[in-house]
Amino acid sequence: MDIEMKPWEKPNECGEMPGDICCMRAAGEYCYEHDPQHYPEYFASKKSYMMIIIKGSIEPQYAVVASAHAALAGFLKWEDDELTYQWSQGIFFKHIKKATPEQFEKAKGDKYGDKVVITESGLDGEEVAIVYRIQEQYPTFLNTLPKWSV
């Protein structure tokens, strides 16, 4: 049975395999041919996503703005993080959830990971959204919150 190899696992056109000293490495350069991050399908295989929690008690026009601000704030906060880089090179998957005020307070807890809490100046600085560091999996509590909808 033939196993399909990913492009970065195959020999290049000169027959060099990953880990070989190729002409690029021999010249002190970086070899992209065997770097999986050089290939779009590598990023497509990663299922990382951004989780945003919107406080369900706010008006829809504020929720939309809060979601946009949260996405940007999360990207800027963790732009040097490896998963954020991978996420930014592919499809920007986001899960936008709605929480009751009680669930929102619980979601701010330390046990749910790194986060940024977004406030809305048009609502006198009320906390309206939470964005979490991009991950491949989030705690069950966050995943079970309902999707945000109007």
LINTADA-V911801 format. One record per backbone hydrogen bond with DSSP energy under -1.0 kcal/mol. NH is the residue of the N-H (numbers start at 1). CO is the residue of the C=O. If there is no record, write none. Layout:
nh & co
NH & CO
NH & CO
This chain:
nh & co
9 & 6
12 & 16
15 & 12
20 & 17
22 & 20
26 & 22
27 & 23
28 & 25
29 & 24
35 & 32
38 & 35
39 & 36
42 & 39
43 & 39
44 & 40
45 & 41
46 & 43
49 & 135
50 & 93
52 & 95
53 & 130
54 & 97
55 & 128
56 & 99
58 & 55
63 & 59
64 & 60
65 & 61
66 & 62
67 & 63
68 & 64
69 & 65
70 & 66
71 & 67
72 & 68
73 & 69
74 & 70
75 & 71
76 & 72
77 & 73
78 & 74
81 & 78
85 & 81
86 & 82
87 & 83
88 & 84
89 & 85
90 & 87
93 & 91
95 & 50
97 & 52
98 & 146
99 & 54
104 & 100
105 & 101
106 & 102
107 & 103
109 & 106
112 & 109
113 & 110
116 & 131
118 & 129
120 & 126
123 & 120
124 & 121
125 & 120
126 & 123
128 & 118
129 & 118
130 & 53
131 & 116
132 & 51
133 & 114
135 & 49
143 & 139
144 & 140
148 & 96
